[in-house]
Amino acid sequence: MTPVIERVKRNSKQASKRPASDEETGDARRDRWRKHRIARRAEFVEAALRALDKHGPELGMEDVAAEAGVTKPVLYRHFDDKADLYVALGQRGTEILFQRLIPAINAELAPVPRIRMALDAFFTVIEEHPNLYRLLARGSFLDKPVDADIVAEDKEVIATALTALLGDYMRMFNMDSGAAEPWAHGIVGMVQNTGEWWLDRRSMGRDSVVEYLTQIIWAAIDGLTRQQGIVIDPNLPLEENKVIQMSKARDTNAEAQ
C-alpha cells in the first residue's frame, strides 16, 4: 500500500471518530429557529404596545395583528392565547420601568435630587405608556380576567428593594430599621395611587406632581431623622451611597418553544 493511500485511509478513520457537527445534528438549526421565535415574539409585543397607543386598553387581537402586519393565526403561533400576550406585555412594561427606575434610585446624588429623579422615572414611564399601565392595572384583556397581577407583583418587588435601601440607611445612622418595611410599602402605595389619580385627571404637569411627592417624602424622612437628633442636608450627597438590586423572574417557557 502506498504512503498516499495509507494517509487517506488514516484521515478517513479520524474523521469518522469526530462528533457530528451542529449542522449535521440539527442543533444549530433548532437554535436558530428558537432565536427567531423569540425575536418574532418580541416584535409582536412592540406591535401590541403601538396598538395600545392607538386603540387603548380595549384593543383586540385583530388590532395587534394589523399593527404587526400579519394575520391573527400567525399571531397565535407565538402566543397561546390573549392571557399569554397580556403577560408578555407585562414583562415588557416591567422591563421598561426597571430600566428607568433602578439607575434613578441608585444615582449618587443628594437625598432630595435622588428622590426626585426616582419619582420622575416612574411618572415618565406611565406618561409615555398610559394605556399599558391601565391595561395591566385592571387585570383583564378583552374583558377576560387574567391570573397574573403584574402591577401588584411590581409593587412588591419595588417595595422589597426599597425596604432594603431604607433599612441600610437607618442602620447607618444607628436608627431602628424595623420601620423600613411599612415605610417602604407606604411610599410605594402612595406613589402608585397618586400616579393613577394623575393619569385620570391630569390636573397638573408631571414636573409639578413629582415635586409635590418629592417634598412629601423628604418631609417624612427629615422629620423622622430629626426625632433621633440626626440632621441630613437634603442637597448634599451622603458619605455612603447605598444601592439596590431589583429583578423579577417570570416564566419564559413560551419564548423558548
N, C-alpha and C positions, 0 to 999 in steps of 0.2 A: 504494500500500500504506500502510495507516495505521501510525502510530508504534507502536501497541499490538501489531499483528501482527508488525512488524519485530522488536520486543523479544522476543516469544515465540519467533520463529524463531532469533534470536541466542542466547537462553538454551538452546534445544534443541540447537544445534550445540555450544555449550560443554560441555553435559552429556555429549554423545556422545564428546567428546575426553577426558573424565576417565577414569582407570583404574577398572576394576571394583572394587567394594569387596570386603573379605574374605568377607562373606556371599554375594556374588554368585559368587565363585570357589570357595567351599567351603573356603578355607584356615582360616578361623576355626572351622568345623565340625570339620575334621580336628584342629586344635589342641585343641579342647575334648575330643574323643574320646581323643587321646593322653594328655592330663592325667587324664582319667577312668580310663584303663587303669593309669597309674602309681599313682594314688591307690588303685585297687581292688587292685592287686598288693601295695601296702604294707599294706592291711587284711588280706590273706590271710597275709602274713608275720607280722603281730601275732597272728593267729589260730593260726598254727603255733607261735609261742612259747608261747601259752597251752596248746595241745595237748601240747607238750613237758613243761610243768609237770605235766600230768595223767597222761600216759602214759609219760613217759621217752623215752630215745633209740630205743626200739623202736616208736615211733608209726608209723602208716601214713597214706597219703594220705587214706583214709576218715576218719581221726581229725581231720585238718586240715580237711577239707570239713565234717564235722559241727560242729566248733567255729566255723567261719565261717558256718554256716547255709546251705550250698549243696551241690550235688551234685558228685561227682568230675569229671564232664565240664566243669562250669563252672570248676572249679579249673584244669583242664588248658588252658583257653583263655588263662590268664595265665602258665602255666609249661610249658615244653617237655616236661619230664619231672621225675623225682624229683631228679636232679642239679641241675637249674635251681633248684628250691626250696631245696636244700641250700646252693647258692652264695648265694641271696638271704638265707637265714638267717645265713650267714657275714658278709655285708655288714652286716646289722643288728647282729650281735654286735660287729663291729669298730667300728661307729658308737657303740654304747653304751659300749664300753671306752674309746675315744679321747675321748669327751665327758667322761668322769670322769678319765682319766689325764693328759691334757695340762694342764688347769688345775692339777692337783696337782703335777706335775713342775715347772711354771713358777711356782709360788707364791713370792712374795717373803718367804720365811721363812728362819730359821736352818737350817744343814745337816741336823741330826737331825730337826727337825719336818718339813722338806721331804721327806726320805726316808720318814718315817713316813706322811705324807699320800699320797704316791705309792703306797706298798705297800697302804695301806688302800683306795685307789681300786680297785686290781686285785682284792684279795680280796673287796671288797664286790660287785663285778660277778659274780665266779664263784660267790659265795654266793647271790646273787639269781637267777642263771641257771645252776645246776649242770648241768642236763640239756642245755642248749645247748652248754656247754663240752665235755661228754662226747661229744655227737654230733659236734662239729667235730673233736675231738681224735682220734677213731678213724677219721675219713676215709671213712666209708661211711654210707649211708642205706638202710634196709630190706635190710641185708646186701649192698648193691650198692656196690662201690668207686667213689669219686668222684675225678676227676683233681685237683681243686683241694685243696691242703693249706693251708687258711686259717689254722690255728694257726701253722704254720711261717712263713707269709707275714707274719703279725702280729708274730711274734717278730723277724723280720729287720728290719721297719720300726722297731720299738721299739729294738732293739739299735743300728741305724744312727743313730737320733736320739740315743741315749744316748752313743754314741761321740763325736758332735759336741759334746755338752754337756760330757762329761768332758775332752775334748781342749781345749776353750776354757778350762776352769778350770785345767788343768795348765799350759797356756801362760801363763795369767795369773800363775801362781806360778813361772814360769821353770823348769818341770819338763819332762822328756822326755815328749811326748804320744804316743809310739809305743805305750805300754801301754794307751791308751784303748780301742782296738778289742777286744783279747782280754778286757780287764776288763769292758767293756760286755756282751759276749756271755756271759761267765761269770756276771754278775749276773742277766741275763735268764733264762739257763738254770736257775740256782739257784732263782729266784723261781717259774718255771713248774713245776719238779719238786716244789718244796715245796707249791705250790698243788694239784697233782694228788694228792699224798700226803694233804694236809689234806682235800680233798673226799671221799676214800675213807675216811679214818679218823675225822675229826672228834674227835680225842682232846684237843683244846683249843679254846678260843674264838678267834674271829677276832682280837680285840684282842691276845691272847697271841702268836699266830703272827706277827702283824705286828710286835709289839715285839721278838721274838727276831730276826727278819730285819733289822729296823732296826739293832739293836746289832751284828749280824754285819757288815753292810755298812759301818756307820760305823767299826768297828774296823779294817777293811781300809783305808779312806780315811785314818784317823788314823795308822795305822802307816806307811803309805807316805809321807805328808807329813812325819812326824817324822823319817824316814830322811833327808829332804832338809833338815832343820833348820827346817821350817815347822810352826808350831803354830796350829791353827784352833780357835776356840771353837765347840763344837757347838751352842750355844744363842744365838749371836749372828749375825744376818744378815751375809753378806759384803757388801763395799762395792759390788761389781758383781754384779747378778743376771743370770746367763746364762740364756737361754731357748731352747727348741727348737720346731721345727715338725714335726708328723707328719701325713702324708697318705698315703692308699692309693687309687690309681686302679684301678677294676675295670671290666670290660666291662658297660655298662648298656644295651646294644642291645635286650635283651629288654624293658626298661621302655618304650622308645620305640616299640615295634612296635604 
